[in-house]
Amino acid sequence: MEKFSIGKRLKSFGYAAKGIGNVLCCEHNIWIHLIITLLVVAAGFFFDIQRGEWIALVLCIGLVLAAETFNTAIERLVDLVSPNRHPLAGEVKDIAAGAVLICAIAAAVVGLIVFIPYLF
């Protein structure tokens, strides 16, 4: 078993940051999610939502952004192992994209539950 090293842990944060940077630079969908995030956060401040509502929104935002990041990783891995078009490779990519859609729909429902009472 490898001995614990603060330096190696710090290095792992660097790798994670590089991964986030790779998603931010090259994936258009993440920017859509980030714009929606900014709108949701602005609405949260505007309506002065409660702590529990903030918690729900932050969890949903994190879930959607993480799902989009996992989707990107899966797509790139599939491209690596199957550079030529293959029906199964396409199916894997579609399933991963579907997972992001499920998370985004759930987040939208939570957003509606949080914000509708402030609108009426």
N, C-alpha and C positions, 0 to 999 in steps of 0.2 A: 504494500500500500504506500502510495506516495505521501510524503510529509507535507503538511499544510504550509503554504507559502503566500504571504500577503502580496508579494510581487506578482505571482502567477494569478492570483485573484484579480488584481488590478488590471493585468493584461487581458483577462477574460472580459472585463467590462469594456476594454478597448475593442475587442472582437465584436462584442454585442453592439456597440455604437457603430462600428463599421457596417454591420448587418442592417441596422436601422437606416444608415445613410444609403446603402444600396437600394433599399425599398423606396426611400424618399426621392432618390434621383431618377428612378427608372419606372416607377409604377404610377400610372395615372389615377387609378382607383383610390389609392391612399390619399391623394390630394382632395378628392371628392369627400372622403370621410373626414379629413381635417377641416375642410370648409364647413361641413355640417357641424363638426365639433365646436368650431368658433361660434356659429350661430346659436347652438344649444347653450354654450357657456354664457354668451351675451344675454340670452333670454333668461337664464337662471339668475343672473345679477339684476336684470331689469325687473323681474317679478319677485325678487327677494325670496327665493324658494328656501325651504327648510333643510336642515342638516340631513335628514333621512332621504330627502329627494336628491340632494347633491350626491349622496353615497350611491344611490341607484344609478344616477346618470354617469358618474365617474366609472362605476363598474361596467356599465354598458359601453361607454366609450372605449375603455381598455379592452373589453372583449372584442369589439368590432375591429379595432386597430391590430390586435394580436391575431385575429382570424385572417385579416388581409395579409399580414406578414407571413403566417403559416402557409397561406395559399400561394404566395409568391415563392416561398421556399420549395413547396411541392412542385409548382410549375417548372422551376429551374432544374430541380432534380429529375423530373420526367424528361425535360429537354436533354439533359446530360445522358441519361441511360437509353433514351429512345429518340435520337436525333431525326430519324425519319418518321413520317406520319404513320401512326398505328392506332387502330380503333380503341384498344385498351388504354393507351397513353392518353388519348383524348377524353376517354371516360373518366380517368383518374383526375384530370384537370377540371372536368365539369363537376365532379363530385366535390372537389376542394372549393371551387367557386360557389357551388350550392351551399356549402357550409357557411361561407361568408354571408350569403344572402339570408340564410336563416338567422344568423346573429344580427344582421342589420334590421331585419323585420322585427325581431324581438326588441331591439333597442328602440326602434320607432314606436312600438306599442308602449314601452315604458315611458318614452317621451310624451306620448299622448296622455297617458295616465297622469303624469306629473303636471303637464301644462294646461290641459283642458279646463280644470277647475279655476285657473287664474284668468282664463279668457271669458268665462261666463259667470 
